């Protein structure tokens, strides 16, 4: 048995980058929702920030669900 170390390294790198991207998108959505709350308390309208925040969190959720679809053979 031989291990293809280059492929293993590629998978590890892609996994780390995807994890950082998903966490970044969720964090951006959380920051947008927090800024919307602060603006709302200040009396300004914050509808666009709320939509951006929930869209970012929803997008990250869809990416996670797609990853689960790829991992679970029952769905293929």
N, C-alpha and C positions, 0 to 999 in steps of 0.2 A: 504494500500500500504506500502510495506517495501522496504528499500534500502539495497542492498547488499554492505556494505561499503568495504569489502575486495576486491571485484571485481572492485569497483570504484577506489580504491587505486592502484590496479594492472594496470588498464588502464592508470591512470595518470602517474605512474612510467614508463611504456613502452613508453608512448607518449613523456615524457621528454627525456628519453634515446635515442629514435629514432631521435628526433629533434637535440640533441647534436651530434649524429653520422652524420647526413646529413650535418649539418653546418661544422663539422670537415672535412668531405670529400671535400666539396666545398672549404673550406679554404686551405686545402692541395693542391688542384688543382690550386688555385690562386697563392699560394706560388711557386709551381713548374713552373707555367707560368712566374712569375716575375723573378725567378732565370734564366730561359731560356733566357729571354730578356736581363738580365744583362750579361750573358755569351756570347750571340750573339753580344752585343755591344763591348765586350772585344775581340772578334775575335775567340772564341771557338765555336765548334759545340754544339748545344743544342737540337738536334732532339729528343733524348730520353726524356728529360724533358718536351718538348712540348707535346709529345704523352702521357706521364703520367698525365700531367695537364689536358688535354682535356678528357682523359679516366676517370679521377676522377670526373670531372664536368658532363660528360655524364652519369656515373654510378649514381650519385646523382639525375640527371634528371629522369632516369629510375625508381629509387626508388619512387620518387614523383609521377610519372605517375601510378605506380602500386598501390600506396596508393589511388589515385583518382579512379582507377578501382575498388578497394575494397569498396570505399564509395558511388559510384554512382550506384544505382540499375539498371539503364537503360542498363548497359554493361553486366549484368548477364543473 
